[in-house]
């Protein structure tokens, strides 16, 4: 049995951000993203919080991020950094230090 989604605090709107590219996705998925009003990566739109929008978001949940401001946040509310770039940066520094 599905659990109903909670309403957002700001009066019935949701901010949706396209975080992944639609390249390689099926045409139906591309049309859904376009229907949400998202074009380019990292674009954000504010949409009404209703069942039809929630259904569209559910269909493309692997490509989008939903939130108050569309940013990635941890449980304590602080923003997170891109962990993969931090890891690459650390590897480059370690390799540079090892070569010296």
Backbone as XML, in Angstrom:
<?xml version="1.0"?>
<chain id="A" units="angstrom">
  <residue number="1" name="UNK">
    <atom name="N" x="0.836" y="-1.174" z="0.000"/>
    <atom name="CA" x="0.000" y="0.000" z="0.000"/>
    <atom name="C" x="0.881" y="1.238" z="0.000"/>
  </residue>
  <residue number="2" name="UNK">
    <atom name="N" x="0.586" y="2.183" z="-0.874"/>
    <atom name="CA" x="1.403" y="3.385" z="-1.016"/>
    <atom name="C" x="1.119" y="4.366" z="0.114"/>
  </residue>
  <residue number="3" name="UNK">
    <atom name="N" x="2.170" y="5.012" z="0.564"/>
    <atom name="CA" x="2.047" y="6.026" z="1.595"/>
    <atom name="C" x="1.898" y="7.379" z="0.904"/>
  </residue>
  <residue number="4" name="UNK">
    <atom name="N" x="0.898" y="8.176" z="1.271"/>
    <atom name="CA" x="0.741" y="9.470" z="0.608"/>
    <atom name="C" x="1.918" y="10.389" z="0.894"/>
  </residue>
  <residue number="5" name="UNK">
    <atom name="N" x="2.311" y="11.158" z="-0.112"/>
    <atom name="CA" x="3.430" y="12.074" z="0.036"/>
    <atom name="C" x="3.031" y="13.271" z="0.886"/>
  </residue>
  <residue number="6" name="UNK">
    <atom name="N" x="3.997" y="13.802" z="1.612"/>
    <atom name="CA" x="3.741" y="14.967" z="2.446"/>
    <atom name="C" x="3.695" y="16.222" z="1.588"/>
  </residue>
  <residue number="7" name="UNK">
    <atom name="N" x="2.871" y="17.163" z="1.973"/>
    <atom name="CA" x="2.818" y="18.447" z="1.285"/>
    <atom name="C" x="4.014" y="19.284" z="1.711"/>
  </residue>
  <residue number="8" name="UNK">
    <atom name="N" x="4.461" y="20.142" z="0.816"/>
    <atom name="CA" x="5.579" y="21.008" z="1.160"/>
    <atom name="C" x="5.110" y="22.170" z="2.010"/>
  </residue>
  <residue number="9" name="UNK">
    <atom name="N" x="6.055" y="22.834" z="2.654"/>
    <atom name="CA" x="5.736" y="23.890" z="3.599"/>
    <atom name="C" x="5.285" y="25.188" z="2.935"/>
  </residue>
  <residue number="10" name="UNK">
    <atom name="N" x="5.729" y="25.446" z="1.704"/>
    <atom name="CA" x="5.526" y="26.766" z="1.121"/>
    <atom name="C" x="4.211" y="26.900" z="0.358"/>
  </residue>
  <residue number="11" name="UNK">
    <atom name="N" x="3.154" y="26.235" z="0.794"/>
    <atom name="CA" x="1.839" y="26.475" z="0.234"/>
    <atom name="C" x="1.510" y="25.705" z="-1.023"/>
  </residue>
  <residue number="12" name="UNK">
    <atom name="N" x="1.950" y="24.489" z="-1.126"/>
    <atom name="CA" x="1.524" y="23.654" z="-2.231"/>
    <atom name="C" x="2.350" y="23.745" z="-3.491"/>
  </residue>
  <residue number="13" name="UNK">
    <atom name="N" x="3.635" y="24.053" z="-3.386"/>
    <atom name="CA" x="4.501" y="24.029" z="-4.560"/>
    <atom name="C" x="5.719" y="23.175" z="-4.290"/>
  </residue>
  <residue number="14" name="UNK">
    <atom name="N" x="6.292" y="22.646" z="-5.357"/>
    <atom name="CA" x="7.482" y="21.802" z="-5.279"/>
    <atom name="C" x="8.509" y="22.366" z="-6.250"/>
  </residue>
  <residue number="15" name="UNK">
    <atom name="N" x="9.764" y="22.364" z="-5.858"/>
    <atom name="CA" x="10.820" y="22.733" z="-6.789"/>
    <atom name="C" x="11.493" y="21.467" z="-7.275"/>
  </residue>
  <residue number="16" name="UNK">
    <atom name="N" x="11.576" y="21.327" z="-8.593"/>
    <atom name="CA" x="12.150" y="20.149" z="-9.220"/>
    <atom name="C" x="13.367" y="20.583" z="-10.023"/>
  </residue>
  <residue number="17" name="UNK">
    <atom name="N" x="14.483" y="19.877" z="-9.856"/>
    <atom name="CA" x="15.720" y="20.188" z="-10.552"/>
    <atom name="C" x="16.149" y="18.977" z="-11.366"/>
  </residue>
  <residue number="18" name="UNK">
    <atom name="N" x="16.495" y="19.200" z="-12.626"/>
    <atom name="CA" x="17.001" y="18.133" z="-13.489"/>
    <atom name="C" x="18.471" y="17.942" z="-13.177"/>
  </residue>
  <residue number="19" name="UNK">
    <atom name="N" x="18.837" y="16.812" z="-12.594"/>
    <atom name="CA" x="20.208" y="16.550" z="-12.165"/>
    <atom name="C" x="20.976" y="15.655" z="-13.128"/>
  </residue>
  <residue number="20" name="UNK">
    <atom name="N" x="20.273" y="14.852" z="-13.935"/>
    <atom name="CA" x="20.941" y="13.956" z="-14.875"/>
    <atom name="C" x="20.429" y="14.223" z="-16.276"/>
  </residue>
  <residue number="21" name="UNK">
    <atom name="N" x="21.239" y="13.922" z="-17.254"/>
    <atom name="CA" x="20.904" y="14.183" z="-18.643"/>
    <atom name="C" x="19.859" y="13.195" z="-19.158"/>
  </residue>
  <residue number="22" name="UNK">
    <atom name="N" x="19.090" y="13.639" z="-20.142"/>
    <atom name="CA" x="18.096" y="12.759" z="-20.761"/>
    <atom name="C" x="18.680" y="12.030" z="-21.962"/>
  </residue>
  <residue number="23" name="UNK">
    <atom name="N" x="19.963" y="12.224" z="-22.244"/>
    <atom name="CA" x="20.618" y="11.520" z="-23.339"/>
    <atom name="C" x="20.556" y="10.025" z="-23.059"/>
  </residue>
  <residue number="24" name="UNK">
    <atom name="N" x="20.104" y="9.273" z="-24.017"/>
    <atom name="CA" x="20.003" y="7.825" z="-23.882"/>
    <atom name="C" x="18.711" y="7.356" z="-23.249"/>
  </residue>
  <residue number="25" name="UNK">
    <atom name="N" x="17.849" y="8.271" z="-22.853"/>
    <atom name="CA" x="16.569" y="7.899" z="-22.250"/>
    <atom name="C" x="15.533" y="7.645" z="-23.342"/>
  </residue>
  <residue number="26" name="UNK">
    <atom name="N" x="14.487" y="6.936" z="-22.981"/>
    <atom name="CA" x="13.411" y="6.648" z="-23.924"/>
    <atom name="C" x="12.655" y="7.935" z="-24.259"/>
  </residue>
  <residue number="27" name="UNK">
    <atom name="N" x="12.036" y="7.992" z="-25.446"/>
    <atom name="CA" x="11.292" y="9.191" z="-25.838"/>
    <atom name="C" x="10.203" y="9.580" z="-24.841"/>
  </residue>
  <residue number="28" name="UNK">
    <atom name="N" x="9.539" y="8.603" z="-24.246"/>
    <atom name="CA" x="8.494" y="8.901" z="-23.268"/>
    <atom name="C" x="9.076" y="9.622" z="-22.055"/>
  </residue>
  <residue number="29" name="UNK">
    <atom name="N" x="10.256" y="9.198" z="-21.619"/>
    <atom name="CA" x="10.914" y="9.833" z="-20.484"/>
    <atom name="C" x="11.321" y="11.257" z="-20.830"/>
  </residue>
  <residue number="30" name="UNK">
    <atom name="N" x="11.840" y="11.450" z="-22.045"/>
    <atom name="CA" x="12.227" y="12.787" z="-22.497"/>
    <atom name="C" x="11.021" y="13.721" z="-22.518"/>
  </residue>
  <residue number="31" name="UNK">
    <atom name="N" x="9.878" y="13.211" z="-22.984"/>
    <atom name="CA" x="8.663" y="14.023" z="-23.045"/>
    <atom name="C" x="8.167" y="14.367" z="-21.646"/>
  </residue>
  <residue number="32" name="UNK">
    <atom name="N" x="8.328" y="13.446" z="-20.712"/>
    <atom name="CA" x="7.911" y="13.708" z="-19.336"/>
    <atom name="C" x="8.750" y="14.818" z="-18.723"/>
  </residue>
  <residue number="33" name="UNK">
    <atom name="N" x="10.065" y="14.767" z="-18.953"/>
    <atom name="CA" x="10.954" y="15.811" z="-18.442"/>
    <atom name="C" x="10.585" y="17.154" z="-19.074"/>
  </residue>
  <residue number="34" name="UNK">
    <atom name="N" x="10.333" y="17.152" z="-20.368"/>
    <atom name="CA" x="9.929" y="18.379" z="-21.065"/>
    <atom name="C" x="8.582" y="18.882" z="-20.535"/>
  </residue>
  <residue number="35" name="UNK">
    <atom name="N" x="7.677" y="17.958" z="-20.235"/>
    <atom name="CA" x="6.372" y="18.315" z="-19.697"/>
    <atom name="C" x="6.448" y="18.940" z="-18.316"/>
  </residue>
  <residue number="36" name="UNK">
    <atom name="N" x="7.473" y="18.582" z="-17.575"/>
    <atom name="CA" x="7.688" y="19.196" z="-16.266"/>
    <atom name="C" x="8.264" y="20.601" z="-16.400"/>
  </residue>
  <residue number="37" name="UNK">
    <atom name="N" x="8.678" y="20.956" z="-17.608"/>
    <atom name="CA" x="9.238" y="22.288" z="-17.837"/>
    <atom name="C" x="10.738" y="22.346" z="-17.677"/>
  </residue>
  <residue number="38" name="UNK">
    <atom name="N" x="11.373" y="21.186" z="-17.661"/>
    <atom name="CA" x="12.820" y="21.129" z="-17.497"/>
    <atom name="C" x="13.469" y="20.956" z="-18.858"/>
  </residue>
  <residue number="39" name="UNK">
    <atom name="N" x="14.497" y="21.745" z="-19.129"/>
    <atom name="CA" x="15.164" y="21.674" z="-20.421"/>
    <atom name="C" x="16.594" y="21.208" z="-20.268"/>
  </residue>
  <residue number="40" name="UNK">
    <atom name="N" x="17.407" y="22.067" z="-19.688"/>
    <atom name="CA" x="18.821" y="21.770" z="-19.531"/>
    <atom name="C" x="19.101" y="21.214" z="-18.139"/>
  </residue>
  <residue number="41" name="UNK">
    <atom name="N" x="20.252" y="20.584" z="-18.008"/>
    <atom name="CA" x="20.644" y="20.058" z="-16.709"/>
    <atom name="C" x="20.775" y="21.186" z="-15.701"/>
  </residue>
  <residue number="42" name="UNK">
    <atom name="N" x="20.451" y="20.897" z="-14.472"/>
    <atom name="CA" x="20.478" y="21.828" z="-13.342"/>
    <atom name="C" x="19.445" y="22.939" z="-13.458"/>
  </residue>
  <residue number="43" name="UNK">
    <atom name="N" x="18.517" y="22.819" z="-14.401"/>
    <atom name="CA" x="17.424" y="23.790" z="-14.451"/>
    <atom name="C" x="16.397" y="23.419" z="-13.387"/>
  </residue>
  <residue number="44" name="UNK">
    <atom name="N" x="15.790" y="24.430" z="-12.791"/>
    <atom name="CA" x="14.844" y="24.229" z="-11.699"/>
    <atom name="C" x="13.536" y="24.914" z="-12.038"/>
  </residue>
  <residue number="45" name="UNK">
    <atom name="N" x="12.433" y="24.229" z="-11.759"/>
    <atom name="CA" x="11.113" y="24.812" z="-11.939"/>
    <atom name="C" x="10.313" y="24.617" z="-10.666"/>
  </residue>
  <residue number="46" name="UNK">
    <atom name="N" x="9.397" y="25.531" z="-10.425"/>
    <atom name="CA" x="8.498" y="25.421" z="-9.289"/>
    <atom name="C" x="7.139" y="25.005" z="-9.827"/>
  </residue>
  <residue number="47" name="UNK">
    <atom name="N" x="6.629" y="23.888" z="-9.333"/>
    <atom name="CA" x="5.392" y="23.305" z="-9.846"/>
    <atom name="C" x="4.384" y="23.148" z="-8.717"/>
  </residue>
  <residue number="48" name="UNK">
    <atom name="N" x="3.086" y="23.120" z="-9.058"/>
    <atom name="CA" x="2.079" y="22.882" z="-8.021"/>
    <atom name="C" x="2.205" y="21.465" z="-7.477"/>
  </residue>
  <residue number="49" name="UNK">
    <atom name="N" x="1.933" y="21.313" z="-6.204"/>
    <atom name="CA" x="2.030" y="20.010" z="-5.557"/>
    <atom name="C" x="0.690" y="19.299" z="-5.702"/>
  </residue>
  <residue number="50" name="UNK">
    <atom name="N" x="0.529" y="18.556" z="-6.801"/>
    <atom name="CA" x="-0.698" y="17.790" z="-7.001"/>
    <atom name="C" x="-0.343" y="16.389" z="-7.502"/>
  </residue>
  <residue number="51" name="UNK">
    <atom name="N" x="-1.342" y="15.549" z="-7.633"/>
    <atom name="CA" x="-1.104" y="14.148" z="-7.979"/>
    <atom name="C" x="-0.495" y="13.972" z="-9.361"/>
  </residue>
  <residue number="52" name="UNK">
    <atom name="N" x="-0.908" y="14.768" z="-10.334"/>
    <atom name="CA" x="-0.388" y="14.596" z="-11.681"/>
    <atom name="C" x="1.095" y="14.962" z="-11.751"/>
  </residue>
  <residue number="53" name="UNK">
    <atom name="N" x="1.487" y="16.024" z="-11.083"/>
    <atom name="CA" x="2.897" y="16.414" z="-11.061"/>
    <atom name="C" x="3.705" y="15.381" z="-10.303"/>
  </residue>
  <residue number="54" name="UNK">
    <atom name="N" x="3.176" y="14.910" z="-9.180"/>
    <atom name="CA" x="3.876" y="13.870" z="-8.409"/>
    <atom name="C" x="4.069" y="12.604" z="-9.238"/>
  </residue>
  <residue number="55" name="UNK">
    <atom name="N" x="3.083" y="12.256" z="-10.054"/>
    <atom name="CA" x="3.195" y="11.084" z="-10.921"/>
    <atom name="C" x="4.276" y="11.251" z="-11.967"/>
  </residue>
  <residue number="56" name="UNK">
    <atom name="N" x="4.348" y="12.447" z="-12.547"/>
    <atom name="CA" x="5.393" y="12.712" z="-13.537"/>
    <atom name="C" x="6.778" y="12.668" z="-12.888"/>
  </residue>
  <residue number="57" name="UNK">
    <atom name="N" x="6.884" y="13.228" z="-11.694"/>
    <atom name="CA" x="8.156" y="13.198" z="-10.984"/>
    <atom name="C" x="8.551" y="11.761" z="-10.663"/>
  </residue>
  <residue number="58" name="UNK">
    <atom name="N" x="7.577" y="10.962" z="-10.276"/>
    <atom name="CA" x="7.842" y="9.555" z="-9.967"/>
    <atom name="C" x="8.366" y="8.813" z="-11.193"/>
  </residue>
  <residue number="59" name="UNK">
    <atom name="N" x="7.848" y="9.157" z="-12.369"/>
    <atom name="CA" x="8.261" y="8.482" z="-13.599"/>
    <atom name="C" x="9.708" y="8.798" z="-13.968"/>
  </residue>
  <residue number="60" name="UNK">
    <atom name="N" x="10.196" y="9.967" z="-13.575"/>
    <atom name="CA" x="11.563" y="10.362" z="-13.915"/>
    <atom name="C" x="12.402" y="10.597" z="-12.662"/>
  </residue>
  <residue number="61" name="UNK">
    <atom name="N" x="12.105" y="9.898" z="-11.593"/>
    <atom name="CA" x="12.757" y="10.124" z="-10.301"/>
    <atom name="C" x="14.254" y="9.841" z="-10.339"/>
  </residue>
  <residue number="62" name="UNK">
    <atom name="N" x="14.715" y="9.057" z="-11.312"/>
    <atom name="CA" x="16.130" y="8.767" z="-11.428"/>
    <atom name="C" x="16.903" y="9.913" z="-12.089"/>
  </residue>
  <residue number="63" name="UNK">
    <atom name="N" x="16.190" y="10.910" z="-12.623"/>
    <atom name="CA" x="16.823" y="12.038" z="-13.300"/>
    <atom name="C" x="16.687" y="13.353" z="-12.548"/>
  </residue>
  <residue number="64" name="UNK">
    <atom name="N" x="15.692" y="13.447" z="-11.665"/>
    <atom name="CA" x="15.392" y="14.722" z="-11.029"/>
    <atom name="C" x="15.617" y="14.665" z="-9.527"/>
  </residue>
  <residue number="65" name="UNK">
    <atom name="N" x="15.660" y="15.852" z="-8.943"/>
    <atom name="CA" x="15.764" y="15.986" z="-7.497"/>
    <atom name="C" x="14.663" y="16.943" z="-7.055"/>
  </residue>
  <residue number="66" name="UNK">
    <atom name="N" x="13.968" y="16.571" z="-6.004"/>
    <atom name="CA" x="12.838" y="17.364" z="-5.523"/>
    <atom name="C" x="13.188" y="17.924" z="-4.160"/>
  </residue>
  <residue number="67" name="UNK">
    <atom name="N" x="12.864" y="19.186" z="-3.944"/>
    <atom name="CA" x="13.142" y="19.772" z="-2.648"/>
    <atom name="C" x="12.656" y="21.187" z="-2.558"/>
  </residue>
  <residue number="68" name="UNK">
    <atom name="N" x="12.959" y="21.798" z="-1.434"/>
    <atom name="CA" x="12.560" y="23.182" z="-1.218"/>
    <atom name="C" x="13.297" y="24.104" z="-2.161"/>
  </residue>
  <residue number="69" name="UNK">
    <atom name="N" x="14.609" y="23.881" z="-2.338"/>
    <atom name="CA" x="15.359" y="24.707" z="-3.270"/>
    <atom name="C" x="16.100" y="23.874" z="-4.303"/>
  </residue>
  <residue number="70" name="UNK">
    <atom name="N" x="15.854" y="22.566" z="-4.341"/>
    <atom name="CA" x="16.455" y="21.707" z="-5.348"/>
    <atom name="C" x="17.911" y="21.359" z="-5.109"/>
  </residue>
  <residue number="71" name="UNK">
    <atom name="N" x="18.480" y="21.779" z="-3.987"/>
    <atom name="CA" x="19.877" y="21.479" z="-3.726"/>
    <atom name="C" x="19.984" y="20.208" z="-2.894"/>
  </residue>
  <residue number="72" name="UNK">
    <atom name="N" x="21.142" y="19.628" z="-2.944"/>
    <atom name="CA" x="21.378" y="18.427" z="-2.153"/>
    <atom name="C" x="21.678" y="18.841" z="-0.724"/>
  </residue>
  <residue number="73" name="UNK">
    <atom name="N" x="20.991" y="18.250" z="0.222"/>
    <atom name="CA" x="21.213" y="18.588" z="1.622"/>
    <atom name="C" x="21.360" y="17.314" z="2.438"/>
  </residue>
  <residue number="74" name="UNK">
    <atom name="N" x="22.098" y="17.427" z="3.520"/>
    <atom name="CA" x="22.219" y="16.311" z="4.438"/>
    <atom name="C" x="21.073" y="16.386" z="5.434"/>
  </residue>
  <residue number="75" name="UNK">
    <atom name="N" x="21.022" y="15.420" z="6.344"/>
    <atom name="CA" x="19.928" y="15.378" z="7.316"/>
    <atom name="C" x="19.932" y="16.581" z="8.255"/>
  </residue>
  <residue number="76" name="UNK">
    <atom name="N" x="21.118" y="17.124" z="8.550"/>
    <atom name="CA" x="21.183" y="18.271" z="9.452"/>
    <atom name="C" x="20.924" y="19.598" z="8.740"/>
  </residue>
  <residue number="77" name="UNK">
    <atom name="N" x="20.688" y="19.555" z="7.417"/>
    <atom name="CA" x="20.341" y="20.756" z="6.684"/>
    <atom name="C" x="21.500" y="21.426" z="5.981"/>
  </residue>
  <residue number="78" name="UNK">
    <atom name="N" x="22.726" y="20.942" z="6.188"/>
    <atom name="CA" x="23.860" y="21.553" z="5.510"/>
    <atom name="C" x="23.990" y="20.983" z="4.099"/>
  </residue>
  <residue number="79" name="UNK">
    <atom name="N" x="24.510" y="21.790" z="3.199"/>
    <atom name="CA" x="24.673" y="21.342" z="1.821"/>
    <atom name="C" x="25.873" y="20.414" z="1.719"/>
  </residue>
  <residue number="80" name="UNK">
    <atom name="N" x="25.790" y="19.479" z="0.790"/>
    <atom name="CA" x="26.899" y="18.564" z="0.575"/>
    <atom name="C" x="27.639" y="18.959" z="-0.683"/>
  </residue>
  <residue number="81" name="UNK">
    <atom name="N" x="28.880" y="18.543" z="-0.775"/>
    <atom name="CA" x="29.669" y="18.772" z="-1.976"/>
    <atom name="C" x="29.631" y="17.521" z="-2.829"/>
  </residue>
  <residue number="82" name="UNK">
    <atom name="N" x="30.043" y="17.653" z="-4.047"/>
    <atom name="CA" x="30.110" y="16.517" z="-4.951"/>
    <atom name="C" x="31.236" y="15.602" z="-4.483"/>
  </residue>
  <residue number="83" name="UNK">
    <atom name="N" x="30.885" y="14.452" z="-3.948"/>
    <atom name="CA" x="31.866" y="13.564" z="-3.353"/>
    <atom name="C" x="32.829" y="13.005" z="-4.386"/>
  </residue>
  <residue number="84" name="UNK">
    <atom name="N" x="32.361" y="12.760" z="-5.609"/>
    <atom name="CA" x="33.246" y="12.183" z="-6.613"/>
    <atom name="C" x="34.360" y="13.155" z="-6.972"/>
  </residue>
  <residue number="85" name="UNK">
    <atom name="N" x="34.069" y="14.464" z="-7.062"/>
    <atom name="CA" x="35.123" y="15.425" z="-7.383"/>
    <atom name="C" x="36.089" y="15.571" z="-6.211"/>
  </residue>
  <residue number="86" name="UNK">
    <atom name="N" x="35.602" y="15.478" z="-4.988"/>
    <atom name="CA" x="36.502" y="15.530" z="-3.840"/>
    <atom name="C" x="37.452" y="14.342" z="-3.867"/>
  </residue>
  <residue number="87" name="UNK">
    <atom name="N" x="36.940" y="13.187" z="-4.197"/>
    <atom name="CA" x="37.759" y="11.989" z="-4.239"/>
    <atom name="C" x="38.825" y="12.102" z="-5.319"/>
  </residue>
  <residue number="88" name="UNK">
    <atom name="N" x="38.450" y="12.594" z="-6.506"/>
    <atom name="CA" x="39.416" y="12.768" z="-7.583"/>
    <atom name="C" x="40.489" y="13.774" z="-7.186"/>
  </residue>
  <residue number="89" name="UNK">
    <atom name="N" x="40.071" y="14.848" z="-6.556"/>
    <atom name="CA" x="41.013" y="15.882" z="-6.131"/>
    <atom name="C" x="42.002" y="15.299" z="-5.138"/>
  </residue>
  <residue number="90" name="UNK">
    <atom name="N" x="41.509" y="14.514" z="-4.191"/>
    <atom name="CA" x="42.393" y="13.899" z="-3.202"/>
    <atom name="C" x="43.364" y="12.926" z="-3.861"/>
  </residue>
  <residue number="91" name="UNK">
    <atom name="N" x="42.884" y="12.176" z="-4.846"/>
    <atom name="CA" x="43.762" y="11.243" z="-5.553"/>
    <atom name="C" x="44.860" y="11.976" z="-6.303"/>
  </residue>
  <residue number="92" name="UNK">
    <atom name="N" x="44.504" y="13.095" z="-6.966"/>
    <atom name="CA" x="45.505" y="13.873" z="-7.699"/>
    <atom name="C" x="46.564" y="14.424" z="-6.753"/>
  </residue>
  <residue number="93" name="UNK">
    <atom name="N" x="46.127" y="14.940" z="-5.602"/>
    <atom name="CA" x="47.080" y="15.492" z="-4.632"/>
    <atom name="C" x="47.991" y="14.395" z="-4.095"/>
  </residue>
  <residue number="94" name="UNK">
    <atom name="N" x="47.414" y="13.236" z="-3.811"/>
    <atom name="CA" x="48.216" y="12.121" z="-3.286"/>
    <atom name="C" x="49.245" y="11.673" z="-4.334"/>
  </residue>
  <residue number="95" name="UNK">
    <atom name="N" x="48.819" y="11.616" z="-5.591"/>
    <atom name="CA" x="49.743" y="11.198" z="-6.658"/>
    <atom name="C" x="50.852" y="12.224" z="-6.834"/>
  </residue>
  <residue number="96" name="UNK">
    <atom name="N" x="50.498" y="13.503" z="-6.751"/>
    <atom name="CA" x="51.495" y="14.574" z="-6.898"/>
    <atom name="C" x="52.508" y="14.505" z="-5.756"/>
  </residue>
  <residue number="97" name="UNK">
    <atom name="N" x="52.007" y="14.279" z="-4.531"/>
    <atom name="CA" x="52.891" y="14.185" z="-3.383"/>
    <atom name="C" x="53.775" y="12.956" z="-3.460"/>
  </residue>
  <residue number="98" name="UNK">
    <atom name="N" x="53.266" y="11.863" z="-4.031"/>
    <atom name="CA" x="54.045" y="10.639" z="-4.156"/>
    <atom name="C" x="55.151" y="10.786" z="-5.187"/>
  </residue>
  <residue number="99" name="UNK">
    <atom name="N" x="54.900" y="11.590" z="-6.243"/>
    <atom name="CA" x="55.901" y="11.803" z="-7.288"/>
    <atom name="C" x="57.030" y="12.696" z="-6.809"/>
  </residue>
  <residue number="100" name="UNK">
    <atom name="N" x="56.745" y="13.572" z="-5.843"/>
    <atom name="CA" x="57.769" y="14.536" z="-5.359"/>
    <atom name="C" x="58.762" y="13.901" z="-4.453"/>
  </residue>
</chain>
